[in-house]
Amino acid sequence: MFSQRTQDPAAGTHYRSERVSAVNGQYFFATREGTLEGPYFTRVDAEREIALYVRRQIQGDDILESHSFAERHGVIGH
């Protein structure tokens, strides 16, 4: 779960912090990109959305990578 993304700087010491926080009875989660996502009604909802958020980020990275690969190999042009 603690893998390094390609856009991350060189490896370093990372500390796990609680990703979900509650404010006035509503739940939010913080992202590596520095955004605060929410509000969600329950902690379970927020945790479910974390998994969906991570999946979307991975899919976006995969799309960009495949597009870049296609451009490098002349499959598509700008």
N, C-alpha and C positions, 0 to 999 in steps of 0.2 A: 504493500500500500504506500510505502514511502519511496517510490521510484522517482528518479530525476527526469523531468521533462526536458526536451531538447532546447527549449528557450531559457531554461534556468541557468544561472551562473554556475561556476565550478562547485563541486560537492563541498559541503560544509556540515557543521553540526546543526541539526534541526531538532526542535523540541515540539512535541505534540501538545496542543492546547485544545481545550473544549471548543468544538466548532459551533455548537448550538448554544445560543443564549436566549434568555427570556427577558422581555421588557414589557411591563404592564400586562402580563398574562398572555402576550403574543410571543411566538418563537421566530428566531432569525438564525441564519448561519452565515459565517464569514467565508470568503473564498480566497484562494492564493492570489487572485488578481486584485484583491483589496476591496471587493464589493460586499455589501451586506444584503443578503437575499431574504425576502419575507415580506410581510408577516405570515405565519402559519398558525393555525388554531391549536395544534398540539406538537409536542416534541417528536412524536412518531411521524407526523406529516412533514416536519422539517427534515428529519433524517431520511425519509423516503425521497424528498426533493434533492437532497445532497447527492444521492446515488444517480438520480436522473440528470442533475447538473453535470456531474463528472462524465457520464455517458455522452452527453451533448458535446462537452469539450473534446473528448476523445474523437468523436465522429467528425467534428470540425477540423481537428488536426489531421485526421486521415484524408479528408477531402482536399485540404490544402496540399498535403504531401502528394497525393495522386495527381493533382493538377500540375504541380511543379514537375513531377516525374514526366508527365505527358509533354509538357513544354520542352524539357531538356532533350527528349527523344524525338522531337518533331511531329508528335501526334496532333498537337494543337498549336496554334499561334496566338499572339496577342491581338 
